[in-house]
């Protein structure tokens, strides 16, 4: 063990609290450890220029191989993957990120879990400014909604309400996109390409979770969705991360038929960790059907 530590004198193996509350720090280290293990498991020796070796009992790279390629001590890296309270510099974490072939989103996720970004304290529930509600209204007849980092739906315009009326807000126990899509069959059958979207939604949620590891409300939400949806639990266990982006979503509406929409996420500066999701038509047929849908919602 001392030989390993001698190879990395710049790293001090001293306990460190990443956040004031010990239970939150423990949860964050556990999350970091699990994330590293999943990233290591997806690599092969050949993919990083190493010989395959014999009798490989674990999937992916070995811990000692990651340590060797990153230039850190084997014992230190093992402790990091075990969730022990140790210090790590940004430079060392960058080296690990390069070794594990992390993309930009995963790299940022790694740094946040290691406490290298400012972490927000638990805040009171956000009050939606009137100006933001006005923006949603002004987007009609284009469907738009306001969600937080956990996909709770805080507000939506008339077009979005018309789009999902009868199977979203009424069918779901919670006004939450993840909850509705993964736990409510009535909702799921209307989201035509959800099987393609599901991994990205969970990866986006996992990325946001890095800012809230150990928070009771988040933990309880993840626990409840996992208990209700084995599919969500499986995707969550992969530790994939992603950022909100532009994607195509296909919905089936009982009145107007299929709607092909381009979903775009817009950050709201007045509400950190909140975004407006705007669904613009992907083709002229969808544009016409949205107009009919909106006109119907405005009828007395």
TANOR-V883930 format. One record per run of one state. SS is the DSSP state (H for helix, E for strand, L for the rest). FROM is the first residue (numbers start at 0). LEN is the number of residues. If there is no record, write none. Layout:
BEGIN
SS	FROM	LEN
SS	FROM	LEN
END
This chain:
BEGIN
L	0	1
H	1	5
L	6	15
H	21	20
L	41	3
H	44	4
L	48	14
H	62	8
L	70	3
H	73	8
L	81	8
H	89	10
L	99	4
H	103	10
L	113	16
H	129	9
L	138	4
E	142	6
L	148	3
E	151	5
L	156	1
H	157	7
L	164	11
E	175	1
H	176	7
L	183	1
H	184	4
L	188	2
E	190	1
L	191	2
H	193	16
L	209	6
H	215	13
L	228	1
H	229	8
L	237	9
E	246	7
L	253	3
E	256	11
L	267	6
E	273	8
L	281	2
H	283	15
L	298	2
END
